[in-house]
Amino acid sequence: MTGKFDISAHDARFASRTSAEDWARILAFRNLPHFFDGVRCHEGIMQPLFANNFILSKVAVEFWRFQLLVLTLYLHSVRDYKDPRTGLTLSNLQKTCAKLGLASPGRVYAYLNIMRLGGYLTSVRSKLDTRVVHLEPTPMFMATVEEWNEGIFESIDAAYPQGELQALSRRHLGLAEGMRVSGAEALLAGWQPLDPFPEVFHFAAVDGGWMLLEHIVSLALRHPDGITLEPVALDMRRMSKQFGGSRSNLLRVLETGYEFGLLDAPPASGKHILFSSCTVCAYITFIASFLSYFQDHTMIALRRIEAREAARR
């Protein structure tokens, strides 16, 4: 299919995969007058952030690793410094991932090793119990995290300028961390970001696939006459080098996507990539879910901060 399409055309399918409460949240955000400004903003920020950063792409872009990253930061943030058993340790992250069915102990171990080798985490032995080794984020890692957070706030503000999340984050220095903590709590409670959108998961499960999907959908959003699907030609070798994947894997995810009906034409080695309307709608609707999720958890964090400030007065 080439041409313009209705982004609500597949809503019945997406809505059937999620709760009525979540679907109402998603629709409310997607229906914002400036919603597509937020989608374009997100792509414009995230593509340069991850481009040519091999380690960052390896630990964040594939979606299960992104959830691991959220939980890594969460365990560090909620550490009780009087109790050496708390905080970010290999054992604690392995137990958390096992409960969620997110990653095996071996994958968690490999993930944390990559983080250490990349200079994002450092090992510190507990002074209270020398048997315990905590992993602590380095200044370089936290600078990257804050840059990502600022990008999320900027994307949400582009879609909903009245929220002024960037201004709020400058007034409340702990807001970004509070948002991450609240967001992680929802994951721990069972929220599954991609369950309603298997079309997106098909790409997000492969190294570099998320950025491939986002880039191609964003090209459709740049058309001056509205959202239009047209064949896209990409240098797959360059794309794979930029985002830590392999050319063969990215071609395979496109080819299998065509077999599953996620593309409307054979991808021709990346020279003729034409997503189906369902794939584009799934990504657009997922971004509405993703950004509104962080918007909601930012407001939860703000209420917690304000409650603490009121208690101190």
DRENKOLSE-413753 format. One record per residue (C-alpha): x, y, z; residue in one letter; residue number from 1. Coordinates in steps of 0.05 Angstrom, whole numbers, padded with zeros to 5 digits. Each point is the difference from the previous one (the first is absolute). Layout:
BEGIN
<node u="X" v="Y" w="Z" residuo="a" num="NUM"/>
...
END
This chain:
BEGIN
<node u="00000" v="00000" w="00000" residuo="m" num="1"/>
<node u="00027" v="00068" w="-00019" residuo="t" num="2"/>
<node u="-00035" v="00064" w="00018" residuo="g" num="3"/>
<node u="-00035" v="00034" w="00058" residuo="k" num="4"/>
<node u="-00036" v="-00038" w="00054" residuo="f" num="5"/>
<node u="-00040" v="00007" w="00063" residuo="d" num="6"/>
<node u="00042" v="-00011" w="00063" residuo="i" num="7"/>
<node u="-00062" v="-00027" w="00036" residuo="s" num="8"/>
<node u="-00013" v="-00054" w="-00053" residuo="a" num="9"/>
<node u="00028" v="-00056" w="00045" residuo="h" num="10"/>
<node u="-00023" v="00027" w="00067" residuo="d" num="11"/>
<node u="-00048" v="-00058" w="00013" residuo="a" num="12"/>
<node u="00059" v="-00049" w="-00005" residuo="r" num="13"/>
<node u="00045" v="00041" w="00046" residuo="f" num="14"/>
<node u="-00055" v="00014" w="00051" residuo="a" num="15"/>
<node u="-00017" v="-00074" w="00005" residuo="s" num="16"/>
<node u="00071" v="-00013" w="00025" residuo="r" num="17"/>
<node u="00000" v="00048" w="00059" residuo="t" num="18"/>
<node u="-00044" v="00023" w="00057" residuo="s" num="19"/>
<node u="-00054" v="00051" w="-00008" residuo="a" num="20"/>
<node u="00038" v="00047" w="00047" residuo="e" num="21"/>
<node u="00065" v="-00005" w="-00039" residuo="d" num="22"/>
<node u="-00036" v="00008" w="-00066" residuo="w" num="23"/>
<node u="-00034" v="00064" w="00024" residuo="a" num="24"/>
<node u="00068" v="00028" w="00022" residuo="r" num="25"/>
<node u="00030" v="-00017" w="-00068" residuo="i" num="26"/>
<node u="-00056" v="00030" w="-00040" residuo="l" num="27"/>
<node u="-00001" v="00064" w="00042" residuo="a" num="28"/>
<node u="00073" v="00011" w="-00015" residuo="f" num="29"/>
<node u="-00004" v="-00020" w="-00074" residuo="r" num="30"/>
<node u="-00058" v="00048" w="-00010" residuo="n" num="31"/>
<node u="00039" v="00060" w="00025" residuo="l" num="32"/>
<node u="00002" v="00055" w="-00053" residuo="p" num="33"/>
<node u="00077" v="00000" w="00000" residuo="h" num="34"/>
<node u="00010" v="-00075" w="00009" residuo="f" num="35"/>
<node u="00039" v="-00009" w="-00065" residuo="f" num="36"/>
<node u="00048" v="00055" w="00021" residuo="d" num="37"/>
<node u="00017" v="-00044" w="00059" residuo="g" num="38"/>
<node u="00011" v="-00061" w="-00044" residuo="v" num="39"/>
<node u="00046" v="00040" w="-00047" residuo="r" num="40"/>
<node u="00036" v="00030" w="00059" residuo="c" num="41"/>
<node u="00013" v="-00069" w="00031" residuo="h" num="42"/>
<node u="00031" v="-00026" w="-00064" residuo="e" num="43"/>
<node u="00041" v="00063" w="-00010" residuo="g" num="44"/>
<node u="00030" v="-00007" w="00070" residuo="i" num="45"/>
<node u="00008" v="-00075" w="00008" residuo="m" num="46"/>
<node u="00031" v="-00017" w="-00067" residuo="q" num="47"/>
<node u="00061" v="00046" w="00011" residuo="p" num="48"/>
<node u="00005" v="-00021" w="00073" residuo="l" num="49"/>
<node u="00009" v="-00073" w="-00018" residuo="f" num="50"/>
<node u="00034" v="00007" w="-00067" residuo="a" num="51"/>
<node u="00072" v="-00027" w="-00002" residuo="n" num="52"/>
<node u="-00001" v="-00014" w="00075" residuo="n" num="53"/>
<node u="00010" v="-00075" w="-00002" residuo="f" num="54"/>
<node u="-00002" v="-00014" w="00074" residuo="i" num="55"/>
<node u="-00061" v="00044" w="00013" residuo="l" num="56"/>
<node u="-00037" v="-00033" w="-00058" residuo="s" num="57"/>
<node u="00018" v="-00069" w="00028" residuo="k" num="58"/>
<node u="-00028" v="00015" w="00069" residuo="v" num="59"/>
<node u="-00060" v="00043" w="-00016" residuo="a" num="60"/>
<node u="-00030" v="-00005" w="-00070" residuo="v" num="61"/>
<node u="-00025" v="-00073" w="-00001" residuo="e" num="62"/>
<node u="-00063" v="00005" w="00042" residuo="f" num="63"/>
<node u="00013" v="-00053" w="00053" residuo="w" num="64"/>
<node u="00067" v="00034" w="00013" residuo="r" num="65"/>
<node u="-00036" v="00067" w="00007" residuo="f" num="66"/>
<node u="-00042" v="-00030" w="00055" residuo="q" num="67"/>
<node u="00063" v="-00028" w="00032" residuo="l" num="68"/>
<node u="00029" v="00070" w="-00002" residuo="l" num="69"/>
<node u="-00062" v="00029" w="00035" residuo="v" num="70"/>
<node u="00005" v="-00054" w="00054" residuo="l" num="71"/>
<node u="00075" v="00012" w="00007" residuo="t" num="72"/>
<node u="-00011" v="00073" w="00016" residuo="l" num="73"/>
<node u="-00059" v="-00016" w="00045" residuo="y" num="74"/>
<node u="00040" v="-00048" w="00044" residuo="l" num="75"/>
<node u="00054" v="00053" w="00008" residuo="h" num="76"/>
<node u="-00050" v="00055" w="00016" residuo="s" num="77"/>
<node u="-00038" v="-00039" w="00054" residuo="v" num="78"/>
<node u="00062" v="-00026" w="00035" residuo="r" num="79"/>
<node u="-00001" v="00005" w="00076" residuo="d" num="80"/>
<node u="00071" v="00018" w="00018" residuo="y" num="81"/>
<node u="-00009" v="-00030" w="00070" residuo="k" num="82"/>
<node u="-00017" v="-00068" w="-00030" residuo="d" num="83"/>
<node u="00054" v="-00030" w="-00045" residuo="p" num="84"/>
<node u="-00049" v="-00051" w="-00028" residuo="r" num="85"/>
<node u="-00037" v="00055" w="-00038" residuo="t" num="86"/>
<node u="00020" v="00039" w="-00061" residuo="g" num="87"/>
<node u="00029" v="-00020" w="-00067" residuo="l" num="88"/>
<node u="00036" v="-00066" w="00005" residuo="t" num="89"/>
<node u="00006" v="-00057" w="-00049" residuo="l" num="90"/>
<node u="-00043" v="-00044" w="00045" residuo="s" num="91"/>
<node u="-00054" v="00052" w="00010" residuo="n" num="92"/>
<node u="-00007" v="00015" w="-00075" residuo="l" num="93"/>
<node u="00000" v="-00075" w="-00016" residuo="q" num="94"/>
<node u="-00056" v="-00012" w="00051" residuo="k" num="95"/>
<node u="-00041" v="00058" w="-00026" residuo="t" num="96"/>
<node u="00007" v="-00023" w="-00073" residuo="c" num="97"/>
<node u="-00018" v="-00071" w="00020" residuo="a" num="98"/>
<node u="-00064" v="00023" w="00033" residuo="k" num="99"/>
<node u="-00020" v="00038" w="-00062" residuo="l" num="100"/>
<node u="00023" v="-00053" w="-00049" residuo="g" num="101"/>
<node u="00042" v="00054" w="-00033" residuo="l" num="102"/>
<node u="00069" v="-00032" w="-00005" residuo="a" num="103"/>
<node u="00038" v="-00061" w="00023" residuo="s" num="104"/>
<node u="00055" v="00007" w="00053" residuo="p" num="105"/>
<node u="00052" v="-00010" w="-00054" residuo="g" num="106"/>
<node u="-00028" v="00056" w="-00043" residuo="r" num="107"/>
<node u="-00002" v="00047" w="00059" residuo="v" num="108"/>
<node u="00072" v="-00017" w="00016" residuo="y" num="109"/>
<node u="00021" v="00014" w="-00072" residuo="a" num="110"/>
<node u="-00040" v="00065" w="-00002" residuo="y" num="111"/>
<node u="00033" v="00026" w="00063" residuo="l" num="112"/>
<node u="00069" v="-00019" w="-00026" residuo="n" num="113"/>
<node u="-00013" v="00040" w="-00063" residuo="i" num="114"/>
<node u="-00022" v="00059" w="00043" residuo="m" num="115"/>
<node u="00065" v="-00005" w="00041" residuo="r" num="116"/>
<node u="00044" v="-00007" w="-00062" residuo="l" num="117"/>
<node u="-00035" v="00060" w="-00031" residuo="g" num="118"/>
<node u="00016" v="00043" w="00060" residuo="g" num="119"/>
<node u="-00073" v="00006" w="00022" residuo="y" num="120"/>
<node u="00005" v="-00038" w="00065" residuo="l" num="121"/>
<node u="00055" v="-00009" w="00052" residuo="t" num="122"/>
<node u="00006" v="-00053" w="00054" residuo="s" num="123"/>
<node u="00003" v="00023" w="00073" residuo="v" num="124"/>
<node u="00007" v="-00048" w="00058" residuo="r" num="125"/>
<node u="-00047" v="00014" w="00058" residuo="s" num="126"/>
<node u="00032" v="00028" w="00063" residuo="k" num="127"/>
<node u="-00054" v="-00032" w="00042" residuo="l" num="128"/>
<node u="00007" v="-00069" w="-00030" residuo="d" num="129"/>
<node u="00062" v="-00014" w="-00041" residuo="t" num="130"/>
<node u="-00033" v="-00060" w="-00032" residuo="r" num="131"/>
<node u="-00047" v="00047" w="-00038" residuo="v" num="132"/>
<node u="00022" v="00037" w="-00063" residuo="v" num="133"/>
<node u="-00044" v="00057" w="-00023" residuo="h" num="134"/>
<node u="-00001" v="00026" w="-00071" residuo="l" num="135"/>
<node u="-00004" v="00075" w="-00003" residuo="e" num="136"/>
<node u="-00015" v="00044" w="-00061" residuo="p" num="137"/>
<node u="00060" v="00041" w="-00023" residuo="t" num="138"/>
<node u="-00006" v="00075" w="-00013" residuo="p" num="139"/>
<node u="00005" v="-00015" w="-00075" residuo="m" num="140"/>
<node u="-00059" v="-00048" w="00005" residuo="f" num="141"/>
<node u="-00043" v="00048" w="00040" residuo="m" num="142"/>
<node u="00015" v="00056" w="-00049" residuo="a" num="143"/>
<node u="-00027" v="-00045" w="-00056" residuo="t" num="144"/>
<node u="-00061" v="-00018" w="00042" residuo="v" num="145"/>
<node u="-00015" v="00072" w="00014" residuo="e" num="146"/>
<node u="00008" v="00017" w="-00074" residuo="e" num="147"/>
<node u="-00050" v="-00056" w="-00016" residuo="w" num="148"/>
<node u="-00048" v="00026" w="00054" residuo="n" num="149"/>
<node u="00005" v="00071" w="-00028" residuo="e" num="150"/>
<node u="-00017" v="-00028" w="-00069" residuo="g" num="151"/>
<node u="-00062" v="-00035" w="00028" residuo="i" num="152"/>
<node u="-00023" v="00064" w="00034" residuo="f" num="153"/>
<node u="00013" v="00040" w="-00063" residuo="e" num="154"/>
<node u="-00040" v="-00050" w="-00042" residuo="s" num="155"/>
<node u="-00058" v="00001" w="00049" residuo="i" num="156"/>
<node u="00002" v="00076" w="00001" residuo="d" num="157"/>
<node u="-00001" v="00002" w="-00076" residuo="a" num="158"/>
<node u="-00064" v="-00041" w="00001" residuo="a" num="159"/>
<node u="-00030" v="00035" w="00061" residuo="y" num="160"/>
<node u="00033" v="00068" w="00010" residuo="p" num="161"/>
<node u="-00047" v="00017" w="00058" residuo="q" num="162"/>
<node u="00033" v="-00053" w="00043" residuo="g" num="163"/>
<node u="00067" v="00037" w="00002" residuo="e" num="164"/>
<node u="00038" v="-00061" w="00024" residuo="l" num="165"/>
<node u="00068" v="00029" w="-00018" residuo="q" num="166"/>
<node u="-00014" v="00061" w="00043" residuo="a" num="167"/>
<node u="-00025" v="-00044" w="00057" residuo="l" num="168"/>
<node u="00063" v="-00043" w="-00004" residuo="s" num="169"/>
<node u="00042" v="00062" w="00008" residuo="r" num="170"/>
<node u="-00040" v="00022" w="00061" residuo="r" num="171"/>
<node u="00001" v="-00069" w="00032" residuo="h" num="172"/>
<node u="00069" v="-00031" w="-00010" residuo="l" num="173"/>
<node u="-00024" v="-00069" w="00022" residuo="g" num="174"/>
<node u="-00057" v="-00004" w="-00048" residuo="l" num="175"/>
<node u="00034" v="-00041" w="-00054" residuo="a" num="176"/>
<node u="00024" v="-00052" w="00051" residuo="e" num="177"/>
<node u="-00069" v="-00001" w="00031" residuo="g" num="178"/>
<node u="-00031" v="-00013" w="-00068" residuo="m" num="179"/>
<node u="00048" v="-00058" w="-00012" residuo="r" num="180"/>
<node u="-00016" v="-00030" w="00068" residuo="v" num="181"/>
<node u="-00075" v="00005" w="-00010" residuo="s" num="182"/>
<node u="00006" v="-00028" w="-00070" residuo="g" num="183"/>
<node u="00040" v="-00059" w="00025" residuo="a" num="184"/>
<node u="-00052" v="-00013" w="00054" residuo="e" num="185"/>
<node u="-00052" v="-00009" w="-00055" residuo="a" num="186"/>
<node u="00045" v="-00050" w="-00036" residuo="l" num="187"/>
<node u="00009" v="-00038" w="00066" residuo="l" num="188"/>
<node u="-00076" v="00001" w="00008" residuo="a" num="189"/>
<node u="-00007" v="-00035" w="-00067" residuo="g" num="190"/>
<node u="-00008" v="00055" w="-00053" residuo="w" num="191"/>
<node u="00023" v="-00028" w="-00067" residuo="q" num="192"/>
<node u="00017" v="00057" w="-00048" residuo="p" num="193"/>
<node u="00000" v="-00040" w="-00065" residuo="l" num="194"/>
<node u="-00053" v="-00053" w="00012" residuo="d" num="195"/>
<node u="-00054" v="00040" w="-00037" residuo="p" num="196"/>
<node u="00048" v="00013" w="-00058" residuo="f" num="197"/>
<node u="00032" v="-00065" w="-00026" residuo="p" num="198"/>
<node u="00011" v="00036" w="-00066" residuo="e" num="199"/>
<node u="00048" v="00046" w="00036" residuo="v" num="200"/>
<node u="00031" v="-00056" w="00040" residuo="f" num="201"/>
<node u="00018" v="-00036" w="-00064" residuo="h" num="202"/>
<node u="00050" v="00055" w="-00014" residuo="f" num="203"/>
<node u="00018" v="00020" w="00072" residuo="a" num="204"/>
<node u="00023" v="-00071" w="00016" residuo="a" num="205"/>
<node u="00059" v="00006" w="-00048" residuo="v" num="206"/>
<node u="00063" v="00042" w="00009" residuo="d" num="207"/>
<node u="-00010" v="00064" w="-00041" residuo="g" num="208"/>
<node u="-00071" v="-00019" w="-00018" residuo="g" num="209"/>
<node u="-00032" v="00052" w="00044" residuo="w" num="210"/>
<node u="00039" v="00057" w="-00032" residuo="m" num="211"/>
<node u="-00015" v="-00029" w="-00069" residuo="l" num="212"/>
<node u="-00075" v="00000" w="00015" residuo="l" num="213"/>
<node u="00000" v="00070" w="00031" residuo="e" num="214"/>
<node u="00040" v="00030" w="-00058" residuo="h" num="215"/>
<node u="-00045" v="-00029" w="-00055" residuo="i" num="216"/>
<node u="-00065" v="00019" w="00035" residuo="v" num="217"/>
<node u="00027" v="00070" w="00012" residuo="s" num="218"/>
<node u="00013" v="00008" w="-00074" residuo="l" num="219"/>
<node u="-00074" v="-00012" w="-00012" residuo="a" num="220"/>
<node u="-00016" v="00056" w="00050" residuo="l" num="221"/>
<node u="00043" v="00051" w="-00036" residuo="r" num="222"/>
<node u="-00043" v="00002" w="-00062" residuo="h" num="223"/>
<node u="-00028" v="00071" w="-00010" residuo="p" num="224"/>
<node u="-00069" v="-00025" w="-00018" residuo="d" num="225"/>
<node u="-00009" v="-00044" w="00061" residuo="g" num="226"/>
<node u="00020" v="-00071" w="00020" residuo="i" num="227"/>
<node u="00017" v="-00036" w="-00064" residuo="t" num="228"/>
<node u="00029" v="-00070" w="-00010" residuo="l" num="229"/>
<node u="00051" v="-00003" w="-00056" residuo="e" num="230"/>
<node u="00056" v="-00050" w="-00014" residuo="p" num="231"/>
<node u="00065" v="00018" w="00035" residuo="v" num="232"/>
<node u="00071" v="-00019" w="-00021" residuo="a" num="233"/>
<node u="00052" v="-00007" w="00055" residuo="l" num="234"/>
<node u="00073" v="-00016" w="00004" residuo="d" num="235"/>
<node u="-00007" v="-00060" w="00045" residuo="m" num="236"/>
<node u="00074" v="-00007" w="00014" residuo="r" num="237"/>
<node u="00004" v="00072" w="00024" residuo="r" num="238"/>
<node u="-00063" v="-00008" w="00042" residuo="m" num="239"/>
<node u="00027" v="-00063" w="00034" residuo="s" num="240"/>
<node u="00067" v="00034" w="00016" residuo="k" num="241"/>
<node u="-00036" v="00060" w="00029" residuo="q" num="242"/>
<node u="-00043" v="-00039" w="00049" residuo="f" num="243"/>
<node u="00040" v="-00061" w="00020" residuo="g" num="244"/>
<node u="-00036" v="-00053" w="-00042" residuo="g" num="245"/>
<node u="00021" v="-00040" w="-00059" residuo="s" num="246"/>
<node u="-00021" v="00010" w="-00073" residuo="r" num="247"/>
<node u="-00023" v="-00072" w="-00006" residuo="s" num="248"/>
<node u="-00044" v="00004" w="00062" residuo="n" num="249"/>
<node u="-00032" v="00065" w="-00022" residuo="l" num="250"/>
<node u="-00014" v="-00029" w="-00069" residuo="l" num="251"/>
<node u="-00028" v="-00063" w="00032" residuo="r" num="252"/>
<node u="-00047" v="00040" w="00045" residuo="v" num="253"/>
<node u="-00026" v="00036" w="-00062" residuo="l" num="254"/>
<node u="-00008" v="-00064" w="-00040" residuo="e" num="255"/>
<node u="-00037" v="-00036" w="00056" residuo="t" num="256"/>
<node u="-00041" v="00063" w="00011" residuo="g" num="257"/>
<node u="-00023" v="-00006" w="-00072" residuo="y" num="258"/>
<node u="-00018" v="-00073" w="00011" residuo="e" num="259"/>
<node u="-00041" v="00020" w="00062" residuo="f" num="260"/>
<node u="-00036" v="00056" w="-00037" residuo="g" num="261"/>
<node u="00038" v="00057" w="00033" residuo="l" num="262"/>
<node u="00026" v="00025" w="-00067" residuo="l" num="263"/>
<node u="-00041" v="00008" w="-00063" residuo="d" num="264"/>
<node u="00056" v="-00019" w="-00048" residuo="a" num="265"/>
<node u="00064" v="-00041" w="00001" residuo="p" num="266"/>
<node u="00055" v="00044" w="00029" residuo="p" num="267"/>
<node u="00049" v="-00013" w="-00057" residuo="a" num="268"/>
<node u="00062" v="00001" w="00045" residuo="s" num="269"/>
<node u="-00022" v="00067" w="00029" residuo="g" num="270"/>
<node u="-00012" v="00034" w="-00067" residuo="k" num="271"/>
<node u="-00076" v="-00003" w="00003" residuo="h" num="272"/>
<node u="-00025" v="00001" w="00073" residuo="i" num="273"/>
<node u="-00075" v="00012" w="00003" residuo="l" num="274"/>
<node u="-00032" v="-00010" w="00068" residuo="f" num="275"/>
<node u="-00073" v="-00021" w="00005" residuo="s" num="276"/>
<node u="-00049" v="00050" w="00028" residuo="s" num="277"/>
<node u="-00009" v="-00045" w="00061" residuo="c" num="278"/>
<node u="00075" v="00002" w="00015" residuo="t" num="279"/>
<node u="00002" v="00076" w="-00005" residuo="v" num="280"/>
<node u="-00063" v="00008" w="00042" residuo="c" num="281"/>
<node u="00027" v="-00049" w="00052" residuo="a" num="282"/>
<node u="00064" v="00041" w="00007" residuo="y" num="283"/>
<node u="-00036" v="00066" w="00003" residuo="i" num="284"/>
<node u="-00049" v="-00027" w="00052" residuo="t" num="285"/>
<node u="00057" v="-00032" w="00040" residuo="f" num="286"/>
<node u="00036" v="00068" w="00003" residuo="i" num="287"/>
<node u="-00065" v="00030" w="00027" residuo="a" num="288"/>
<node u="00001" v="-00055" w="00053" residuo="s" num="289"/>
<node u="00074" v="00009" w="00015" residuo="f" num="290"/>
<node u="00000" v="00076" w="00007" residuo="l" num="291"/>
<node u="-00065" v="00003" w="00039" residuo="s" num="292"/>
<node u="00027" v="-00054" w="00046" residuo="y" num="293"/>
<node u="00059" v="00044" w="00018" residuo="f" num="294"/>
<node u="-00045" v="00061" w="00004" residuo="q" num="295"/>
<node u="-00044" v="-00035" w="00051" residuo="d" num="296"/>
<node u="00060" v="-00024" w="00041" residuo="h" num="297"/>
<node u="00031" v="00069" w="-00001" residuo="t" num="298"/>
<node u="-00062" v="00027" w="00032" residuo="m" num="299"/>
<node u="00001" v="-00056" w="00052" residuo="i" num="300"/>
<node u="00072" v="00020" w="00015" residuo="a" num="301"/>
<node u="-00020" v="00073" w="00005" residuo="l" num="302"/>
<node u="-00055" v="-00015" w="00050" residuo="r" num="303"/>
<node u="00049" v="-00040" w="00042" residuo="r" num="304"/>
<node u="00051" v="00057" w="00000" residuo="i" num="305"/>
<node u="-00053" v="00051" w="00018" residuo="e" num="306"/>
<node u="-00025" v="-00045" w="00057" residuo="a" num="307"/>
<node u="00071" v="-00006" w="00028" residuo="r" num="308"/>
<node u="00010" v="00075" w="-00005" residuo="e" num="309"/>
<node u="-00066" v="00013" w="00035" residuo="a" num="310"/>
<node u="00019" v="-00049" w="00056" residuo="a" num="311"/>
<node u="00065" v="00037" w="00013" residuo="r" num="312"/>
<node u="-00035" v="00067" w="00007" residuo="r" num="313"/>
END
